Amino acid sequence: MKNTLLATTALVAMTGAAAAELSISGTGRIGLMSTEGTAAKTTAAKAGNWTAIEVTSAAALSAAYPSNRQLLSGSALTKDDTVIDRVEKFTGGTNTANATADLDTGAMRRIIAKIEETIANNSGATEVEQAAMAHDLAAANYLLTQAMGTAGSTTKATSDTTSAQNRFRISFKGTGETDGGIAYGISGRAEQSNSSVAGSQYISGAFGKISMGDLDGADEVGAGGGVSGVGLTGLGDHSDIAYQSSDHNLGYQYSASGFTFAYSTDTAVKTGGNSAMGLKFSGDMGGANITVGVGQSDVGDAKQTTMSVSASTAGLTLKAYTSTNDNGPEDAAVTQVNTGNISVGTKSAWVQGSTKVANLDTDQTAVSVSYSMDALTVTGFAKTVTTAGVDTDYSGFGLAYDMGGMTMKAGIVDADNIQSVDFGVSFSF
């Protein structure tokens, strides 16, 4: 419900001024939300492990940065040791890959200290020599990390929680139109927990609508947002589709014959792609109100494509969405290489390896069904987010009863096997 608190018709110091209207409305809610706790989780420790190339790298570094100090308990390197001798002493006498269970990681720490000492004592080294020593220091630190492995960890269990849910929001809206038929307007809002005001501004006419400010991306305008949510608070808003264009601040729309075209961008981004487009159609088909939409955004190397369809008739509303975010081209693999030819001041052939990173797509699919019977509305939704072949499932069910200005709401949501429940009343004025 909205009450117009201020309406003025005034002459403005420009030709073609006409009537303008400012309205203020508000919403509020009070209720409770309960979320179930989580069980404790333990991650097993992972033993250190060197590949054969890393064993060779460790031996070569120990040869390039020798020290008279003890290398291993009961063993020391000498200037007459061969590379194989050094490797065997480094790995406790076993010159093979996966032989680091008995590795003295203190030995690698001493080599790191020796490299750091060499760098400090060669402040006059050339740029090439400094780069070579920095390269060897990075190699030694990487090898130490590989040798140490990772420690196990335990995430403590959390208890069920119940919290009060209350909020009020004041919304402002201003509209006007010139004698020449150009419309203009503003919208914004303020909340009890937020001292800032998020808002947007627009002008529109036969040329379309130009908007600036806090906007939805054009792909979200075309696709229509997400499926219907449930509950007093939205219970995490898991019914929403995540759009990468959510920070856009400049948009354009043009509508004709049931079709709406939209374009948007973020002017704060100075490099790389950051644009979105959307197209939707709304119309009556056989007594049902049908909306079909598609949107696409390009942000950096990532491209997101979203499609939606919704239908409403006789109190029944169905919505379905599918969205795919192509997270860009895969990162090429780097082969781990080391010839063992490491010497102070000469950049070694050691190259840290890496596996190919596929930058796998993120897929979102969602559906919702709502049915209204007089003052009562029943809603259910389901959504699946898939990344790297792993599904995360969300589902929810809710009731809303309109009492005229105030609505009783209750909902339950399962978010990846964690349930939340809320209930209460929302009101508007």
Contacts in CASP RR format, 6 or more apart in sequence:
PFRMAT RR
TARGET T0000
AUTHOR 0000-0000-0000
METHOD contacts of the structure
MODEL  1
MKNTLLATTALVAMTGAAAAELSISGTGRIGLMSTEGTAAKTTAAKAGNW
TAIEVTSAAALSAAYPSNRQLLSGSALTKDDTVIDRVEKFTGGTNTANAT
ADLDTGAMRRIIAKIEETIANNSGATEVEQAAMAHDLAAANYLLTQAMGT
AGSTTKATSDTTSAQNRFRISFKGTGETDGGIAYGISGRAEQSNSSVAGS
QYISGAFGKISMGDLDGADEVGAGGGVSGVGLTGLGDHSDIAYQSSDHNL
GYQYSASGFTFAYSTDTAVKTGGNSAMGLKFSGDMGGANITVGVGQSDVG
DAKQTTMSVSASTAGLTLKAYTSTNDNGPEDAAVTQVNTGNISVGTKSAW
VQGSTKVANLDTDQTAVSVSYSMDALTVTGFAKTVTTAGVDTDYSGFGLA
YDMGGMTMKAGIVDADNIQSVDFGVSFSF
1 25 0 8 1.000
1 404 0 8 1.000
1 405 0 8 1.000
1 428 0 8 1.000
1 429 0 8 1.000
2 23 0 8 1.000
2 25 0 8 1.000
2 428 0 8 1.000
3 23 0 8 1.000
3 24 0 8 1.000
3 25 0 8 1.000
3 429 0 8 1.000
4 21 0 8 1.000
4 23 0 8 1.000
5 22 0 8 1.000
5 23 0 8 1.000
5 24 0 8 1.000
6 21 0 8 1.000
6 22 0 8 1.000
6 23 0 8 1.000
6 24 0 8 1.000
7 21 0 8 1.000
7 22 0 8 1.000
7 23 0 8 1.000
8 19 0 8 1.000
8 20 0 8 1.000
8 21 0 8 1.000
8 22 0 8 1.000
9 18 0 8 1.000
9 19 0 8 1.000
9 20 0 8 1.000
10 17 0 8 1.000
10 20 0 8 1.000
11 17 0 8 1.000
16 178 0 8 1.000
16 179 0 8 1.000
16 180 0 8 1.000
17 178 0 8 1.000
17 179 0 8 1.000
18 176 0 8 1.000
18 177 0 8 1.000
18 178 0 8 1.000
18 179 0 8 1.000
18 180 0 8 1.000
19 176 0 8 1.000
19 177 0 8 1.000
20 174 0 8 1.000
20 175 0 8 1.000
20 176 0 8 1.000
20 177 0 8 1.000
21 174 0 8 1.000
21 175 0 8 1.000
21 176 0 8 1.000
22 172 0 8 1.000
22 173 0 8 1.000
22 174 0 8 1.000
23 172 0 8 1.000
23 173 0 8 1.000
23 174 0 8 1.000
24 170 0 8 1.000
24 171 0 8 1.000
24 172 0 8 1.000
24 173 0 8 1.000
25 170 0 8 1.000
25 171 0 8 1.000
25 173 0 8 1.000
25 428 0 8 1.000
25 429 0 8 1.000
26 168 0 8 1.000
26 169 0 8 1.000
26 170 0 8 1.000
26 171 0 8 1.000
26 428 0 8 1.000
26 429 0 8 1.000
27 168 0 8 1.000
27 169 0 8 1.000
27 171 0 8 1.000
27 426 0 8 1.000
27 427 0 8 1.000
27 428 0 8 1.000
27 429 0 8 1.000
28 166 0 8 1.000
28 167 0 8 1.000
28 168 0 8 1.000
28 169 0 8 1.000
28 426 0 8 1.000
28 427 0 8 1.000
28 428 0 8 1.000
29 165 0 8 1.000
29 166 0 8 1.000
29 167 0 8 1.000
29 168 0 8 1.000
29 232 0 8 1.000
29 233 0 8 1.000
29 424 0 8 1.000
29 425 0 8 1.000
29 426 0 8 1.000
29 427 0 8 1.000
30 164 0 8 1.000
30 165 0 8 1.000
30 166 0 8 1.000
30 424 0 8 1.000
30 425 0 8 1.000
31 164 0 8 1.000
31 165 0 8 1.000
31 166 0 8 1.000
31 232 0 8 1.000
31 422 0 8 1.000
31 423 0 8 1.000
31 424 0 8 1.000
31 425 0 8 1.000
32 162 0 8 1.000
32 163 0 8 1.000
32 164 0 8 1.000
32 165 0 8 1.000
32 422 0 8 1.000
32 423 0 8 1.000
32 424 0 8 1.000
33 162 0 8 1.000
33 163 0 8 1.000
33 165 0 8 1.000
33 232 0 8 1.000
33 233 0 8 1.000
33 235 0 8 1.000
33 420 0 8 1.000
33 421 0 8 1.000
33 422 0 8 1.000
34 160 0 8 1.000
34 161 0 8 1.000
34 162 0 8 1.000
34 163 0 8 1.000
34 420 0 8 1.000
34 421 0 8 1.000
34 422 0 8 1.000
35 160 0 8 1.000
35 161 0 8 1.000
35 418 0 8 1.000
35 419 0 8 1.000
35 420 0 8 1.000
35 421 0 8 1.000
36 160 0 8 1.000
36 418 0 8 1.000
36 419 0 8 1.000
36 420 0 8 1.000
37 157 0 8 1.000
37 158 0 8 1.000
37 159 0 8 1.000
37 160 0 8 1.000
37 161 0 8 1.000
37 418 0 8 1.000
38 157 0 8 1.000
38 158 0 8 1.000
38 418 0 8 1.000
39 157 0 8 1.000
40 154 0 8 1.000
40 155 0 8 1.000
40 156 0 8 1.000
40 157 0 8 1.000
41 154 0 8 1.000
41 155 0 8 1.000
42 152 0 8 1.000
42 153 0 8 1.000
42 154 0 8 1.000
42 155 0 8 1.000
43 152 0 8 1.000
43 153 0 8 1.000
43 154 0 8 1.000
44 152 0 8 1.000
45 149 0 8 1.000
45 150 0 8 1.000
45 151 0 8 1.000
45 152 0 8 1.000
46 149 0 8 1.000
46 150 0 8 1.000
46 152 0 8 1.000
47 100 0 8 1.000
47 101 0 8 1.000
47 149 0 8 1.000
48 100 0 8 1.000
48 101 0 8 1.000
48 103 0 8 1.000
48 146 0 8 1.000
48 147 0 8 1.000
48 148 0 8 1.000
48 149 0 8 1.000
49 98 0 8 1.000
49 100 0 8 1.000
49 146 0 8 1.000
49 149 0 8 1.000
50 58 0 8 1.000
50 91 0 8 1.000
50 97 0 8 1.000
50 98 0 8 1.000
50 99 0 8 1.000
50 100 0 8 1.000
50 103 0 8 1.000
50 143 0 8 1.000
50 146 0 8 1.000
50 147 0 8 1.000
51 97 0 8 1.000
51 336 0 8 1.000
52 96 0 8 1.000
52 97 0 8 1.000
53 336 0 8 1.000
53 337 0 8 1.000
53 338 0 8 1.000
54 97 0 8 1.000
54 143 0 8 1.000
54 146 0 8 1.000
54 336 0 8 1.000
54 338 0 8 1.000
55 87 0 8 1.000
55 90 0 8 1.000
55 91 0 8 1.000
55 95 0 8 1.000
55 96 0 8 1.000
55 97 0 8 1.000
55 99 0 8 1.000
56 83 0 8 1.000
56 87 0 8 1.000
56 338 0 8 1.000
56 340 0 8 1.000
57 139 0 8 1.000
57 143 0 8 1.000
57 338 0 8 1.000
57 340 0 8 1.000
57 342 0 8 1.000
57 350 0 8 1.000
58 87 0 8 1.000
58 90 0 8 1.000
58 108 0 8 1.000
58 111 0 8 1.000
58 143 0 8 1.000
59 83 0 8 1.000
59 84 0 8 1.000
59 86 0 8 1.000
59 87 0 8 1.000
59 90 0 8 1.000
59 340 0 8 1.000
60 83 0 8 1.000
60 338 0 8 1.000
60 340 0 8 1.000
60 341 0 8 1.000
60 342 0 8 1.000
60 348 0 8 1.000
60 350 0 8 1.000
61 111 0 8 1.000
61 115 0 8 1.000
61 136 0 8 1.000
61 139 0 8 1.000
61 140 0 8 1.000
61 143 0 8 1.000
61 342 0 8 1.000
62 71 0 8 1.000
62 77 0 8 1.000
62 86 0 8 1.000
62 90 0 8 1.000
62 107 0 8 1.000
62 111 0 8 1.000
63 83 0 8 1.000
63 86 0 8 1.000
63 342 0 8 1.000
64 136 0 8 1.000
64 342 0 8 1.000
64 343 0 8 1.000
64 344 0 8 1.000
64 348 0 8 1.000
65 111 0 8 1.000
65 114 0 8 1.000
65 115 0 8 1.000
65 118 0 8 1.000
65 136 0 8 1.000
65 344 0 8 1.000
66 77 0 8 1.000
66 79 0 8 1.000
66 114 0 8 1.000
67 77 0 8 1.000
67 110 0 8 1.000
67 111 0 8 1.000
67 114 0 8 1.000
68 76 0 8 1.000
69 76 0 8 1.000
69 110 0 8 1.000
70 76 0 8 1.000
71 77 0 8 1.000
71 89 0 8 1.000
71 90 0 8 1.000
71 104 0 8 1.000
71 107 0 8 1.000
71 110 0 8 1.000
72 89 0 8 1.000
72 90 0 8 1.000
72 92 0 8 1.000
72 104 0 8 1.000
72 107 0 8 1.000
73 104 0 8 1.000
75 89 0 8 1.000
75 92 0 8 1.000
76 89 0 8 1.000
77 85 0 8 1.000
77 86 0 8 1.000
77 89 0 8 1.000
81 89 0 8 1.000
83 340 0 8 1.000
84 95 0 8 1.000
87 95 0 8 1.000
88 94 0 8 1.000
88 95 0 8 1.000
90 103 0 8 1.000
90 104 0 8 1.000
90 107 0 8 1.000
91 99 0 8 1.000
91 100 0 8 1.000
91 102 0 8 1.000
91 103 0 8 1.000
92 99 0 8 1.000
92 102 0 8 1.000
92 103 0 8 1.000
92 104 0 8 1.000
93 99 0 8 1.000
94 102 0 8 1.000
100 146 0 8 1.000
100 147 0 8 1.000
103 147 0 8 1.000
105 144 0 8 1.000
105 147 0 8 1.000
105 148 0 8 1.000
108 140 0 8 1.000
108 143 0 8 1.000
108 144 0 8 1.000
108 147 0 8 1.000
109 144 0 8 1.000
111 140 0 8 1.000
112 137 0 8 1.000
112 140 0 8 1.000
112 141 0 8 1.000
112 144 0 8 1.000
115 133 0 8 1.000
115 136 0 8 1.000
115 137 0 8 1.000
115 140 0 8 1.000
116 137 0 8 1.000
118 133 0 8 1.000
118 344 0 8 1.000
119 130 0 8 1.000
119 133 0 8 1.000
119 134 0 8 1.000
119 137 0 8 1.000
122 129 0 8 1.000
122 130 0 8 1.000
122 133 0 8 1.000
125 133 0 8 1.000
125 345 0 8 1.000
128 345 0 8 1.000
128 347 0 8 1.000
129 344 0 8 1.000
129 345 0 8 1.000
129 346 0 8 1.000
131 347 0 8 1.000
132 344 0 8 1.000
132 345 0 8 1.000
132 346 0 8 1.000
132 347 0 8 1.000
132 348 0 8 1.000
133 344 0 8 1.000
133 345 0 8 1.000
135 347 0 8 1.000
135 348 0 8 1.000
135 350 0 8 1.000
136 342 0 8 1.000
136 344 0 8 1.000
136 348 0 8 1.000
136 350 0 8 1.000
138 352 0 8 1.000
139 348 0 8 1.000
139 350 0 8 1.000
139 352 0 8 1.000
142 352 0 8 1.000
165 232 0 8 1.000
165 233 0 8 1.000
165 422 0 8 1.000
165 424 0 8 1.000
167 191 0 8 1.000
167 192 0 8 1.000
167 193 0 8 1.000
168 191 0 8 1.000
168 192 0 8 1.000
169 189 0 8 1.000
169 190 0 8 1.000
169 191 0 8 1.000
169 192 0 8 1.000
170 189 0 8 1.000
170 190 0 8 1.000
170 191 0 8 1.000
171 187 0 8 1.000
171 188 0 8 1.000
171 189 0 8 1.000
172 186 0 8 1.000
172 187 0 8 1.000
172 188 0 8 1.000
172 189 0 8 1.000
172 190 0 8 1.000
172 197 0 8 1.000
173 185 0 8 1.000
173 186 0 8 1.000
173 187 0 8 1.000
173 188 0 8 1.000
174 185 0 8 1.000
174 186 0 8 1.000
174 187 0 8 1.000
175 183 0 8 1.000
175 184 0 8 1.000
175 185 0 8 1.000
176 183 0 8 1.000
176 184 0 8 1.000
176 185 0 8 1.000
177 183 0 8 1.000
177 184 0 8 1.000
178 184 0 8 1.000
181 205 0 8 1.000
182 203 0 8 1.000
182 204 0 8 1.000
182 205 0 8 1.000
183 203 0 8 1.000
183 204 0 8 1.000
183 205 0 8 1.000
184 201 0 8 1.000
184 202 0 8 1.000
184 203 0 8 1.000
184 204 0 8 1.000
185 201 0 8 1.000
185 202 0 8 1.000
185 203 0 8 1.000
186 199 0 8 1.000
186 200 0 8 1.000
186 201 0 8 1.000
186 202 0 8 1.000
187 199 0 8 1.000
187 200 0 8 1.000
188 197 0 8 1.000
188 198 0 8 1.000
188 199 0 8 1.000
188 200 0 8 1.000
188 214 0 8 1.000
189 197 0 8 1.000
189 198 0 8 1.000
189 199 0 8 1.000
190 196 0 8 1.000
190 197 0 8 1.000
198 214 0 8 1.000
199 213 0 8 1.000
199 214 0 8 1.000
200 211 0 8 1.000
200 212 0 8 1.000
200 213 0 8 1.000
200 214 0 8 1.000
200 215 0 8 1.000
201 211 0 8 1.000
201 212 0 8 1.000
201 213 0 8 1.000
202 209 0 8 1.000
202 210 0 8 1.000
202 211 0 8 1.000
202 212 0 8 1.000
203 209 0 8 1.000
203 210 0 8 1.000
204 210 0 8 1.000
207 254 0 8 1.000
208 252 0 8 1.000
208 253 0 8 1.000
208 254 0 8 1.000
208 255 0 8 1.000
209 252 0 8 1.000
209 253 0 8 1.000
209 254 0 8 1.000
210 251 0 8 1.000
210 252 0 8 1.000
211 250 0 8 1.000
211 251 0 8 1.000
211 252 0 8 1.000
211 253 0 8 1.000
212 249 0 8 1.000
212 250 0 8 1.000
212 251 0 8 1.000
213 249 0 8 1.000
213 250 0 8 1.000
214 249 0 8 1.000
215 248 0 8 1.000
215 249 0 8 1.000
215 250 0 8 1.000
215 251 0 8 1.000
215 264 0 8 1.000
216 225 0 8 1.000
216 243 0 8 1.000
216 245 0 8 1.000
216 246 0 8 1.000
216 248 0 8 1.000
216 264 0 8 1.000
217 243 0 8 1.000
217 245 0 8 1.000
217 246 0 8 1.000
217 248 0 8 1.000
217 251 0 8 1.000
217 262 0 8 1.000
217 264 0 8 1.000
217 276 0 8 1.000
217 297 0 8 1.000
218 245 0 8 1.000
218 248 0 8 1.000
218 251 0 8 1.000
218 252 0 8 1.000
218 253 0 8 1.000
218 262 0 8 1.000
218 263 0 8 1.000
218 264 0 8 1.000
218 276 0 8 1.000
218 277 0 8 1.000
218 278 0 8 1.000
218 295 0 8 1.000
218 297 0 8 1.000
219 243 0 8 1.000
219 245 0 8 1.000
219 276 0 8 1.000
219 277 0 8 1.000
219 278 0 8 1.000
219 295 0 8 1.000
219 296 0 8 1.000
219 297 0 8 1.000
219 304 0 8 1.000
219 305 0 8 1.000
219 306 0 8 1.000
220 241 0 8 1.000
220 243 0 8 1.000
220 245 0 8 1.000
220 246 0 8 1.000
220 276 0 8 1.000
220 295 0 8 1.000
220 306 0 8 1.000
221 253 0 8 1.000
221 260 0 8 1.000
221 262 0 8 1.000
221 264 0 8 1.000
221 278 0 8 1.000
221 280 0 8 1.000
222 260 0 8 1.000
222 262 0 8 1.000
222 278 0 8 1.000
222 279 0 8 1.000
222 280 0 8 1.000
222 293 0 8 1.000
222 294 0 8 1.000
222 295 0 8 1.000
222 308 0 8 1.000
223 241 0 8 1.000
223 278 0 8 1.000
223 280 0 8 1.000
223 293 0 8 1.000
223 294 0 8 1.000
223 295 0 8 1.000
223 306 0 8 1.000
223 307 0 8 1.000
223 308 0 8 1.000
223 321 0 8 1.000
223 323 0 8 1.000
224 280 0 8 1.000
224 291 0 8 1.000
224 293 0 8 1.000
224 308 0 8 1.000
225 240 0 8 1.000
225 241 0 8 1.000
225 243 0 8 1.000
225 308 0 8 1.000
225 321 0 8 1.000
226 239 0 8 1.000
226 240 0 8 1.000
226 241 0 8 1.000
226 308 0 8 1.000
226 319 0 8 1.000
226 321 0 8 1.000
226 366 0 8 1.000
227 239 0 8 1.000
227 241 0 8 1.000
227 319 0 8 1.000
227 320 0 8 1.000
227 321 0 8 1.000
227 366 0 8 1.000
227 367 0 8 1.000
227 368 0 8 1.000
227 381 0 8 1.000
227 383 0 8 1.000
228 239 0 8 1.000
228 317 0 8 1.000
228 319 0 8 1.000
228 368 0 8 1.000
228 370 0 8 1.000
228 379 0 8 1.000
228 380 0 8 1.000
228 381 0 8 1.000
229 237 0 8 1.000
229 239 0 8 1.000
229 368 0 8 1.000
229 379 0 8 1.000
229 380 0 8 1.000
229 381 0 8 1.000
229 396 0 8 1.000
230 239 0 8 1.000
230 379 0 8 1.000
230 380 0 8 1.000
230 381 0 8 1.000
230 396 0 8 1.000
230 397 0 8 1.000
230 398 0 8 1.000
230 411 0 8 1.000
230 412 0 8 1.000
230 413 0 8 1.000
231 398 0 8 1.000
231 400 0 8 1.000
231 409 0 8 1.000
231 410 0 8 1.000
231 411 0 8 1.000
231 413 0 8 1.000
231 422 0 8 1.000
231 423 0 8 1.000
232 409 0 8 1.000
232 410 0 8 1.000
232 411 0 8 1.000
232 422 0 8 1.000
232 423 0 8 1.000
232 424 0 8 1.000
232 425 0 8 1.000
232 426 0 8 1.000
233 422 0 8 1.000
234 413 0 8 1.000
234 422 0 8 1.000
235 396 0 8 1.000
235 411 0 8 1.000
235 412 0 8 1.000
235 413 0 8 1.000
235 415 0 8 1.000
235 420 0 8 1.000
235 421 0 8 1.000
235 422 0 8 1.000
236 413 0 8 1.000
236 415 0 8 1.000
236 420 0 8 1.000
238 383 0 8 1.000
238 394 0 8 1.000
238 396 0 8 1.000
238 413 0 8 1.000
238 415 0 8 1.000
239 366 0 8 1.000
239 368 0 8 1.000
239 381 0 8 1.000
239 383 0 8 1.000
239 394 0 8 1.000
239 396 0 8 1.000
241 306 0 8 1.000
241 321 0 8 1.000
241 323 0 8 1.000
241 364 0 8 1.000
241 366 0 8 1.000
242 323 0 8 1.000
242 364 0 8 1.000
243 297 0 8 1.000
243 304 0 8 1.000
243 306 0 8 1.000
243 323 0 8 1.000
244 297 0 8 1.000
244 299 0 8 1.000
244 302 0 8 1.000
244 304 0 8 1.000
244 325 0 8 1.000
245 264 0 8 1.000
245 266 0 8 1.000
245 274 0 8 1.000
245 276 0 8 1.000
245 297 0 8 1.000
245 299 0 8 1.000
245 304 0 8 1.000
247 266 0 8 1.000
247 268 0 8 1.000
248 264 0 8 1.000
248 265 0 8 1.000
248 266 0 8 1.000
248 274 0 8 1.000
248 276 0 8 1.000
249 265 0 8 1.000
249 266 0 8 1.000
249 267 0 8 1.000
249 268 0 8 1.000
250 264 0 8 1.000
250 265 0 8 1.000
250 266 0 8 1.000
250 267 0 8 1.000
251 262 0 8 1.000
251 263 0 8 1.000
251 264 0 8 1.000
251 265 0 8 1.000
252 262 0 8 1.000
252 263 0 8 1.000
252 264 0 8 1.000
253 260 0 8 1.000
253 261 0 8 1.000
253 262 0 8 1.000
253 263 0 8 1.000
254 260 0 8 1.000
254 261 0 8 1.000
255 261 0 8 1.000
258 281 0 8 1.000
258 282 0 8 1.000
258 283 0 8 1.000
259 279 0 8 1.000
259 280 0 8 1.000
259 281 0 8 1.000
260 279 0 8 1.000
260 280 0 8 1.000
260 281 0 8 1.000
260 282 0 8 1.000
261 277 0 8 1.000
261 278 0 8 1.000
261 279 0 8 1.000
262 276 0 8 1.000
262 277 0 8 1.000
262 278 0 8 1.000
262 279 0 8 1.000
263 275 0 8 1.000
263 276 0 8 1.000
263 277 0 8 1.000
263 278 0 8 1.000
264 275 0 8 1.000
264 276 0 8 1.000
265 274 0 8 1.000
265 275 0 8 1.000
265 276 0 8 1.000
266 274 0 8 1.000
272 300 0 8 1.000
273 298 0 8 1.000
273 299 0 8 1.000
273 300 0 8 1.000
274 298 0 8 1.000
274 299 0 8 1.000
274 300 0 8 1.000
275 297 0 8 1.000
275 298 0 8 1.000
276 295 0 8 1.000
276 296 0 8 1.000
276 297 0 8 1.000
276 298 0 8 1.000
277 295 0 8 1.000
277 296 0 8 1.000
277 297 0 8 1.000
278 293 0 8 1.000
278 294 0 8 1.000
278 295 0 8 1.000
278 296 0 8 1.000
279 293 0 8 1.000
279 294 0 8 1.000
279 295 0 8 1.000
280 291 0 8 1.000
280 292 0 8 1.000
280 293 0 8 1.000
280 294 0 8 1.000
281 290 0 8 1.000
281 291 0 8 1.000
281 292 0 8 1.000
281 293 0 8 1.000
282 289 0 8 1.000
282 290 0 8 1.000
282 291 0 8 1.000
283 289 0 8 1.000
283 290 0 8 1.000
283 291 0 8 1.000
284 290 0 8 1.000
287 313 0 8 1.000
288 311 0 8 1.000
288 312 0 8 1.000
288 313 0 8 1.000
289 311 0 8 1.000
289 312 0 8 1.000
289 313 0 8 1.000
290 309 0 8 1.000
290 310 0 8 1.000
290 311 0 8 1.000
291 308 0 8 1.000
291 309 0 8 1.000
291 310 0 8 1.000
291 311 0 8 1.000
292 308 0 8 1.000
292 309 0 8 1.000
293 307 0 8 1.000
293 308 0 8 1.000
293 309 0 8 1.000
294 305 0 8 1.000
294 306 0 8 1.000
294 307 0 8 1.000
294 308 0 8 1.000
295 305 0 8 1.000
295 306 0 8 1.000
295 307 0 8 1.000
296 303 0 8 1.000
296 304 0 8 1.000
296 305 0 8 1.000
296 306 0 8 1.000
297 303 0 8 1.000
297 304 0 8 1.000
301 327 0 8 1.000
301 328 0 8 1.000
301 329 0 8 1.000
301 359 0 8 1.000
302 325 0 8 1.000
302 326 0 8 1.000
302 327 0 8 1.000
302 328 0 8 1.000
303 325 0 8 1.000
303 326 0 8 1.000
303 328 0 8 1.000
304 323 0 8 1.000
304 324 0 8 1.000
304 325 0 8 1.000
304 326 0 8 1.000
305 323 0 8 1.000
305 324 0 8 1.000
305 326 0 8 1.000
306 321 0 8 1.000
306 322 0 8 1.000
306 323 0 8 1.000
306 324 0 8 1.000
307 321 0 8 1.000
307 322 0 8 1.000
307 323 0 8 1.000
308 319 0 8 1.000
308 320 0 8 1.000
308 321 0 8 1.000
308 322 0 8 1.000
309 319 0 8 1.000
309 320 0 8 1.000
310 317 0 8 1.000
310 318 0 8 1.000
310 319 0 8 1.000
310 320 0 8 1.000
311 317 0 8 1.000
311 318 0 8 1.000
312 318 0 8 1.000
315 370 0 8 1.000
315 371 0 8 1.000
315 372 0 8 1.000
315 373 0 8 1.000
316 369 0 8 1.000
316 370 0 8 1.000
316 371 0 8 1.000
317 368 0 8 1.000
317 369 0 8 1.000
317 370 0 8 1.000
317 371 0 8 1.000
317 372 0 8 1.000
318 367 0 8 1.000
318 368 0 8 1.000
318 369 0 8 1.000
319 366 0 8 1.000
319 367 0 8 1.000
319 368 0 8 1.000
320 366 0 8 1.000
320 367 0 8 1.000
321 364 0 8 1.000
321 365 0 8 1.000
321 366 0 8 1.000
321 367 0 8 1.000
322 363 0 8 1.000
322 364 0 8 1.000
322 365 0 8 1.000
323 363 0 8 1.000
323 364 0 8 1.000
323 365 0 8 1.000
324 361 0 8 1.000
324 362 0 8 1.000
324 363 0 8 1.000
324 364 0 8 1.000
325 361 0 8 1.000
325 362 0 8 1.000
325 363 0 8 1.000
325 364 0 8 1.000
326 361 0 8 1.000
327 359 0 8 1.000
327 360 0 8 1.000
327 361 0 8 1.000
327 362 0 8 1.000
328 359 0 8 1.000
329 359 0 8 1.000
330 356 0 8 1.000
330 357 0 8 1.000
330 358 0 8 1.000
330 359 0 8 1.000
331 354 0 8 1.000
331 356 0 8 1.000
331 357 0 8 1.000
331 359 0 8 1.000
332 356 0 8 1.000
333 353 0 8 1.000
333 354 0 8 1.000
333 355 0 8 1.000
333 356 0 8 1.000
334 351 0 8 1.000
334 352 0 8 1.000
334 353 0 8 1.000
334 354 0 8 1.000
335 351 0 8 1.000
335 353 0 8 1.000
336 351 0 8 1.000
336 352 0 8 1.000
336 353 0 8 1.000
337 349 0 8 1.000
337 350 0 8 1.000
337 351 0 8 1.000
337 353 0 8 1.000
338 348 0 8 1.000
338 349 0 8 1.000
338 350 0 8 1.000
338 351 0 8 1.000
339 348 0 8 1.000
339 349 0 8 1.000
340 348 0 8 1.000
340 349 0 8 1.000
340 350 0 8 1.000
341 348 0 8 1.000
341 349 0 8 1.000
342 348 0 8 1.000
342 349 0 8 1.000
342 350 0 8 1.000
358 388 0 8 1.000
360 387 0 8 1.000
360 388 0 8 1.000
360 389 0 8 1.000
361 387 0 8 1.000
362 385 0 8 1.000
362 386 0 8 1.000
362 387 0 8 1.000
363 384 0 8 1.000
363 385 0 8 1.000
363 386 0 8 1.000
363 387 0 8 1.000
364 383 0 8 1.000
364 384 0 8 1.000
364 385 0 8 1.000
364 386 0 8 1.000
365 383 0 8 1.000
365 384 0 8 1.000
365 386 0 8 1.000
366 381 0 8 1.000
366 382 0 8 1.000
366 383 0 8 1.000
366 384 0 8 1.000
367 381 0 8 1.000
367 382 0 8 1.000
367 383 0 8 1.000
368 379 0 8 1.000
368 380 0 8 1.000
368 381 0 8 1.000
368 382 0 8 1.000
369 379 0 8 1.000
369 380 0 8 1.000
369 381 0 8 1.000
370 377 0 8 1.000
370 378 0 8 1.000
370 379 0 8 1.000
370 380 0 8 1.000
371 377 0 8 1.000
371 378 0 8 1.000
372 378 0 8 1.000
375 401 0 8 1.000
375 402 0 8 1.000
375 403 0 8 1.000
375 404 0 8 1.000
376 399 0 8 1.000
376 400 0 8 1.000
376 401 0 8 1.000
376 402 0 8 1.000
377 399 0 8 1.000
377 400 0 8 1.000
377 401 0 8 1.000
377 402 0 8 1.000
378 397 0 8 1.000
378 398 0 8 1.000
378 399 0 8 1.000
379 397 0 8 1.000
379 398 0 8 1.000
379 399 0 8 1.000
379 400 0 8 1.000
380 395 0 8 1.000
380 396 0 8 1.000
380 397 0 8 1.000
380 398 0 8 1.000
381 394 0 8 1.000
381 395 0 8 1.000
381 396 0 8 1.000
382 393 0 8 1.000
382 394 0 8 1.000
382 395 0 8 1.000
382 396 0 8 1.000
383 393 0 8 1.000
383 394 0 8 1.000
383 395 0 8 1.000
384 391 0 8 1.000
384 392 0 8 1.000
384 393 0 8 1.000
384 394 0 8 1.000
385 391 0 8 1.000
385 392 0 8 1.000
385 394 0 8 1.000
386 392 0 8 1.000
392 416 0 8 1.000
393 414 0 8 1.000
393 416 0 8 1.000
394 413 0 8 1.000
394 414 0 8 1.000
394 415 0 8 1.000
394 416 0 8 1.000
395 413 0 8 1.000
395 414 0 8 1.000
396 411 0 8 1.000
396 412 0 8 1.000
396 413 0 8 1.000
396 414 0 8 1.000
397 411 0 8 1.000
397 412 0 8 1.000
398 409 0 8 1.000
398 410 0 8 1.000
398 411 0 8 1.000
398 412 0 8 1.000
399 408 0 8 1.000
399 409 0 8 1.000
399 410 0 8 1.000
399 411 0 8 1.000
400 407 0 8 1.000
400 408 0 8 1.000
400 409 0 8 1.000
401 407 0 8 1.000
401 408 0 8 1.000
401 409 0 8 1.000
405 427 0 8 1.000
405 428 0 8 1.000
405 429 0 8 1.000
406 425 0 8 1.000
406 426 0 8 1.000
406 427 0 8 1.000
407 425 0 8 1.000
407 426 0 8 1.000
407 427 0 8 1.000
408 423 0 8 1.000
408 424 0 8 1.000
408 425 0 8 1.000
409 422 0 8 1.000
409 423 0 8 1.000
409 424 0 8 1.000
409 425 0 8 1.000
409 426 0 8 1.000
410 421 0 8 1.000
410 422 0 8 1.000
410 423 0 8 1.000
410 424 0 8 1.000
411 421 0 8 1.000
411 422 0 8 1.000
411 423 0 8 1.000
412 419 0 8 1.000
412 420 0 8 1.000
412 421 0 8 1.000
413 419 0 8 1.000
413 420 0 8 1.000
413 421 0 8 1.000
END
